Amino acid sequence: MSPSAGADRWSHAYDPASKVFRFSSWHLLPGDPDAFYEELHDIEAWPSWWPQVRSVEPIDDRSGYVAIRSFLPITLRLRLVALVDDAATRTLRASLHGDLTGWSQFVVQPDGAGSRLRYDQEARVTKPGAASRFAGSARPLLVANHRSMMRTGLRALVRRAG
């Protein structure tokens, strides 16, 4: 089953002065919010179901290295550090370091018979080379790349936990 038709809401912004991208989305998903939270919480399993998450290497119980790549020929290598890991509110928030610098957050809430997943991210492209130099002019491609990765991940998440 896929996310409900018409239930997704996506927005993004880019600040050329700071070169910061802001992504925000929410999705109505069929299934138990605790099940979705548990799948998202188990970051070491992400590569088994989220194709764009190429690898996860734990550092300790609060941080690890992640390699991601969507349709653009750019692999982003990140160190994620857990800032919020709250099962009661089903909130996961991590700082991003490496080829992106900033933070990302998932919040899963009950919504009728299903769940509402909200995703927010604020990040600056710091990867050396074209990705950072052309972040502003390549914004439509970077946004499409991000959206493709998130849609694929959502579909896989629903198959796995929904």
Secondary structure, DSSP 4 states (H G I P E B T S, - for coil): --SPTT--EEEEEEETTTTEEEEEEEEEESS-HHHHHHHHH-GGGHHHH-TTEEEEEEEETTEEEEEE--SSS--EEEEEEEEEEETTTTEEEEEEEESEEEEEEEEEEEETTEEEEEEEEEEEE--TTHHHHTTTTTHHHHHHHHHHHHHHHHHHHHHHH-
